[in-house]
Amino acid sequence: MPNIINEEKLDFKDVFLLPKRSTIKSRADVHLQREMTFRHSKRTFKGVPLMVANMDSVGTFEMAVALAKHGVFTAVHKYYTVVDWKNFAVDHPNCLDYVAVCTGITEEDNRRLSSILQAVPEISYIVADVANGYSQYFVESVKNLREEYPNHTIIAGNVCTREMVEELILSGADIVKVGIGGGSVCTTRLKAGVGYPQLSCVIECADAAHGLNGHIISDGGCTCSGDIAKAFGAGADFVMIGGLMAGHDECHGELTEKDGKMVKLFYGNSSRISMEKRFGGVAKYRAVEGKSVDITYRGSVEHTLFDIFGGLRSACTYVGAERLKELPRRATFIRCSQQTNNIFGPPV
């Protein structure tokens, strides 16, 4: 007998942050840096808790170099070789505190991870990344990773409910990636009918994680800096972004001209182009759950990063949070029926 949850769940588009009386004089007085110590690894992160997604075109070494100097984290995609990682570590040793090596759950993934961590022992973050984090096999994989790498900070996901956040943290994950189907090039909600509105997902999963001294990443659904602010206000420790970072110099992919504009290709990890590129095609037992889009060329990623920083500082001043870590305590969400006035077209 199917069950129906009648309680309404909310996405970023359904709410605003309510402004409150503030004593902050200027956006420049807002501190975006955070310091977090993780449950299992006991390691400490110091920086701005934004995280670039481990997607082929955006989770690149070039992106990591550009963002690490601003204290921003990059989850590096899993298609770099051991030699690539060695060269990166030699050329950019100061970036290693702001990168994670990503892995899947196959034996081949485990061998590759082991080889990279032996070659570059300075890496302290591991992302165990699968589309469906509800598999018991994935839970066992996280347990094995914790046993194998007791001093590394392990990020695991994706899930979207409090029960599974608790399961993964108790199994050895320090940080859990939460969000299913909300990404700009993800079509899981259409193909599989599975998902969870991201704002409610973050609120509920953060509550579960923080009760166990764990942390979460809000992954997917952010279309602008205001959405990122809402994710932090809902309790996210990190916010992962992909589409907002696409189309820049630091992204992989050839710069081409289309309809008079310079563009770069951006695609999901479960898109047809990704599976053809990495596995020679789409396996007969699965569906394509991602799409590819042409992103207008946007120049250096620093311009976008500073715009996001500015939006976050503005959000904090409106609610009276002098530090980003104070935003959840100062946040009140108000329901709305419309986000913007589009009389002269959509916002740009």
Helices and strands as residue ranges (DSSP letters): G 12-14, E 15-17, G 27-29, E 34-37, E 44-52, H 61-68, E 72-76, H 82-91, G 93-98, E 99-103, H 107-119, E 125-129, H 136-148, E 153-159, H 162-170, E 175-178, H 188-191, H 198-210, E 215-219, H 225-233, E 238-241, G 243-245, E 256-258, E 261-267, H 272-279, E 292-296, H 301-319, G 324-326, H 327-330, E 333-335
